[in-house]
């Protein structure tokens, strides 16, 4: 994700270095939240029509001086059209948002202890 900008792209980088634009930043309000599109279809192909994409909002809620709760909402999944349930099931699977949030927690935890 390009820093400090809205309407930029989010890229997924594979182990071989190839990149795929998979989302667009829709709102950015550091340090409280970021909202981005989910530009991947039920067939796991890129979508270019914004009317056929869902939205992901990630909120960062300070609970104490050294503890932040991360809340993730993936909404408007039905915009993906026929087969949208497979998107819902894929992101809810252990290899979907739970995996991403776990990796984020590990990364932030590693930075907090170093």
N, C-alpha and C positions, 0 to 999 in steps of 0.2 A: 504494500500500500504506500503510495506516495505521501509523504508527511505534509501536514498543514493545508490540505486541499480537499474540497468537495468536488464531485463530478470527475474524479480520477478513477483509474482502474485498479482492481486488486488482482494480483497474479498468483497462480499456483506454480511453483518451481519443482520439477521432478528431479530425481537423483542424478539424471544425466545432464541436467542444466537447462532442459527445454522449459519454456514458460507458456502458460495458457491464461488468458484473461478470463476470469470466471465471475467477476462481480464489478459493480461500480459503487463508489462511495456516494451516498445520498445525503447524509448529514454527519457532521463531526462537531462535537462539543466537548473538547478535552477539559477536564479529565473525567467527565461524567458519562458520555455515551458516544457511540458511533452507530450509524445505520447504513447498511449496504444492500444492494440488490443481490439476488441469487439467480444468476444467468445460466442455469443448467436445467435442461429439460428432463422429463420423466425417462427419456432414453439416454440420459447422461451426455447430451450434446449441448454445445453452446447455443444460447438464444440471443438474438440481436434485437428483438421487439420488446421494449420495456413493458408493454401491456401483458406480456406472457411470463413475467418474472415475479418472484416473491421477494420479501424483504426480511432482513435479519437485523434486529436491534440488540446491541450489547450495551448493558448499563453497568457502571462501576459505582457501587454504593459504599462509601466509607462507613465502617462500623466502629472502628477505633482508630487510634493513630497508626497502628501497624497491621490492621486487618481490613480488607476490602472484599465485599461480596460481589461476585460477577453474576449478572442475570442475563440470560440469552432468550430472546423471543424470535421465533421464525414464523412469520405470519403471511397470510394471503397465498398459501400454497395452492389453493384451487385455481389461481390465475394460470398455472402451468397447463391447464386444460386436461383432456382425457389422459388418464394414467397418473394424475397428480398424487395419488395415494402412494405410488412407489417412491416419489421424492420424499414424502413425509416419513415413510418407513425407512428409507435409506439414511436420512439425517438423524433419525431417532435411534438407529442401530448402534451397537457398541463401537462400530468403526466410523460413526458419524460425529455429531456434536459432542457426545461424551468423550470420544477420543481427543478431539480438538481441545476441549476444555481441560482435560487432564494434562495434555502436553503444555498448554498455557500455564496451568498451575505449577507444573514441574519447572518450566522456564523461569517464572516469576520467583518461585521458591529458591531456585539456584542463584538468582541474582540477589535475593534478600540475604542469603547466608554468605555471600562472597565479599 
